[in-house]
Structure formats: C-alpha cells, structure tokens
C-alpha cells in the first residue's frame, strides 16, 4: 500500500493483495477515520480559516461570500476563485485570515454609536435643497 499526500488532496492507493481487513475491505467509518488521521498527521487539518470577499462586475464594493480553509493567501484566493466565482461573475477577490478580523459587539451598539448623535453637521437636514436636486 502506498500513501501520498499533496497540497489538499489525499491519495490512497492499494495494489493487488493489499486491501485491508480479511474480507476485501473495511467499513466506511474506519476508512474515514484513517483518512482523517492521515490528514491531521500531514498538518493539513490545521490550516487557518479565511474569509472571502468578492466584488461583482456590476458592483462597486466587495461583499462577504463565505469562508474556507487554506494553507496561505495564494491558496485561499485560488480556492475562493474555484468555489465562489464558478460562472466568471467576480471582478476582484479579497481574502482575510479570520484571526485578523475584529468585530464590535451588537449588545454595545448604543455606546458605540452614541457619540455620532451629537454631531448634527453629519446629517445636514437643515439645508434647503433646490427643486432641481432629486434623489437626496
């Protein structure tokens, strides 16, 4: 039996007479656990999680489309291209390792946005707009 491990694909080759167990193979659960153990031994089970953002051809901003595991940024972009832009709809791909994203706590939104309420100049509701100006 020869086992080979490459980037993100695990190959297991059996030659004549090398089939495990006495009755021509073992059950699927044992095979899956053996493959999982081999992947973990190869260090592939510890790849970091990457967040994927894609800008569509019609859009101006990048939108979060999902997450994936990859060894590095280059592999994350290639995997994101294969998984999230199968129909050539993407213009640009951003990937960010999840551990570098910091988010605010939704329960503290009041405290976070409270200082903006006292800055009336950010919301110019007291200006008179001419009738020719539309969509404001």
GUBA-238433 format. One record per residue (C-alpha): residue number from 1; residue in one letter; x, y, z; chain. Coordinates in steps of 0.25 Angstrom, whole numbers. Example, Ala and Ser with C-alpha at 12.3 -4.5 7.8 and 13.67 -1.06 7.14 Angstrom:
<rs>
(r 1 'A' (49 -18 31) 'A')
(r 2 'S' (55 -4 29) 'A')
</rs>
This chain:
<rs>
(r 1 'X' (0 0 0) 'A')
(r 2 'X' (5 14 -4) 'A')
(r 3 'X' (0 27 3) 'A')
(r 4 'X' (3 40 -3) 'A')
(r 5 'X' (-1 54 2) 'A')
(r 6 'X' (-1 66 -7) 'A')
(r 7 'X' (-6 80 -4) 'A')
(r 8 'X' (-20 78 -1) 'A')
(r 9 'X' (-23 64 -7) 'A')
(r 10 'X' (-21 51 0) 'A')
(r 11 'X' (-18 39 -9) 'A')
(r 12 'X' (-18 25 -4) 'A')
(r 13 'X' (-14 14 -14) 'A')
(r 14 'X' (-16 -1 -12) 'A')
(r 15 'X' (-9 -11 -20) 'A')
(r 16 'X' (-13 -25 -22) 'A')
(r 17 'X' (-13 -33 -9) 'A')
(r 18 'X' (-12 -20 -1) 'A')
(r 19 'X' (-27 -18 2) 'A')
(r 20 'X' (-29 -16 17) 'A')
(r 21 'X' (-37 -26 26) 'A')
(r 22 'X' (-39 -40 23) 'A')
(r 23 'X' (-52 -39 15) 'A')
(r 24 'X' (-48 -30 4) 'A')
(r 25 'X' (-48 -16 10) 'A')
(r 26 'X' (-53 -10 23) 'A')
(r 27 'X' (-65 -1 26) 'A')
(r 28 'X' (-66 13 22) 'A')
(r 29 'X' (-65 19 36) 'A')
(r 30 'X' (-52 12 39) 'A')
(r 31 'X' (-47 17 25) 'A')
(r 32 'X' (-51 31 28) 'A')
(r 33 'X' (-45 31 42) 'A')
(r 34 'X' (-32 26 35) 'A')
(r 35 'X' (-32 37 25) 'A')
(r 36 'X' (-35 48 35) 'A')
(r 37 'X' (-23 43 44) 'A')
(r 38 'X' (-14 43 32) 'A')
(r 39 'X' (-19 57 28) 'A')
(r 40 'X' (-16 62 42) 'A')
(r 41 'X' (-2 56 43) 'A')
(r 42 'X' (1 63 30) 'A')
(r 43 'X' (-2 76 37) 'A')
(r 44 'X' (-14 79 27) 'A')
(r 45 'X' (-24 79 38) 'A')
(r 46 'X' (-18 92 44) 'A')
(r 47 'X' (-20 101 32) 'A')
(r 48 'X' (-25 115 36) 'A')
(r 49 'X' (-39 120 33) 'A')
(r 50 'X' (-40 131 22) 'A')
(r 51 'X' (-52 140 20) 'A')
(r 52 'X' (-55 142 5) 'A')
(r 53 'X' (-60 156 -1) 'A')
(r 54 'X' (-63 157 -16) 'A')
(r 55 'X' (-66 169 -24) 'A')
(r 56 'X' (-76 166 -35) 'A')
(r 57 'X' (-75 172 -49) 'A')
(r 58 'X' (-87 181 -46) 'A')
(r 59 'X' (-83 185 -32) 'A')
(r 60 'X' (-74 195 -26) 'A')
(r 61 'X' (-72 188 -13) 'A')
(r 62 'X' (-67 175 -8) 'A')
(r 63 'X' (-77 166 -1) 'A')
(r 64 'X' (-74 155 8) 'A')
(r 65 'X' (-78 142 1) 'A')
(r 66 'X' (-73 131 11) 'A')
(r 67 'X' (-61 125 18) 'A')
(r 68 'X' (-51 114 14) 'A')
(r 69 'X' (-38 107 20) 'A')
(r 70 'X' (-25 109 12) 'A')
(r 71 'X' (-10 108 15) 'A')
(r 72 'X' (-7 122 11) 'A')
(r 73 'X' (-13 134 4) 'A')
(r 74 'X' (-10 130 -10) 'A')
(r 75 'X' (-17 116 -8) 'A')
(r 76 'X' (-28 124 -2) 'A')
(r 77 'X' (-30 133 -14) 'A')
(r 78 'X' (-29 121 -23) 'A')
(r 79 'X' (-39 113 -15) 'A')
(r 80 'X' (-48 125 -14) 'A')
(r 81 'X' (-48 126 -29) 'A')
(r 82 'X' (-52 112 -31) 'A')
(r 83 'X' (-62 111 -20) 'A')
(r 84 'X' (-69 125 -21) 'A')
(r 85 'X' (-67 130 -36) 'A')
(r 86 'X' (-70 118 -44) 'A')
(r 87 'X' (-78 126 -54) 'A')
(r 88 'X' (-68 137 -56) 'A')
(r 89 'X' (-76 147 -48) 'A')
(r 90 'X' (-65 152 -40) 'A')
(r 91 'X' (-57 164 -43) 'A')
(r 92 'X' (-48 164 -31) 'A')
(r 93 'X' (-45 155 -19) 'A')
(r 94 'X' (-41 158 -5) 'A')
(r 95 'X' (-37 148 5) 'A')
(r 96 'X' (-34 151 20) 'A')
(r 97 'X' (-29 142 31) 'A')
(r 98 'X' (-41 141 41) 'A')
(r 99 'X' (-32 143 53) 'A')
(r 100 'X' (-29 157 48) 'A')
(r 101 'X' (-44 162 47) 'A')
(r 102 'X' (-49 169 59) 'A')
(r 103 'X' (-64 171 61) 'A')
(r 104 'X' (-72 180 70) 'A')
(r 105 'X' (-82 174 80) 'A')
(r 106 'X' (-96 177 75) 'A')
(r 107 'X' (-100 178 90) 'A')
(r 108 'X' (-91 190 91) 'A')
(r 109 'X' (-97 197 79) 'A')
(r 110 'X' (-103 208 87) 'A')
(r 111 'X' (-90 212 94) 'A')
(r 112 'X' (-82 211 81) 'A')
(r 113 'X' (-91 220 72) 'A')
(r 114 'X' (-95 229 83) 'A')
(r 115 'X' (-84 240 80) 'A')
(r 116 'X' (-89 242 66) 'A')
(r 117 'X' (-103 246 71) 'A')
(r 118 'X' (-97 260 76) 'A')
(r 119 'X' (-91 263 62) 'A')
(r 120 'X' (-102 270 55) 'A')
(r 121 'X' (-93 274 43) 'A')
(r 122 'X' (-92 260 39) 'A')
(r 123 'X' (-107 260 36) 'A')
(r 124 'X' (-110 273 28) 'A')
(r 125 'X' (-125 273 30) 'A')
(r 126 'X' (-125 288 32) 'A')
(r 127 'X' (-121 291 18) 'A')
(r 128 'X' (-131 296 7) 'A')
(r 129 'X' (-129 288 -6) 'A')
(r 130 'X' (-134 293 -19) 'A')
(r 131 'X' (-145 286 -26) 'A')
(r 132 'X' (-136 282 -37) 'A')
(r 133 'X' (-128 273 -28) 'A')
(r 134 'X' (-134 260 -27) 'A')
(r 135 'X' (-131 247 -20) 'A')
(r 136 'X' (-125 253 -8) 'A')
</rs>
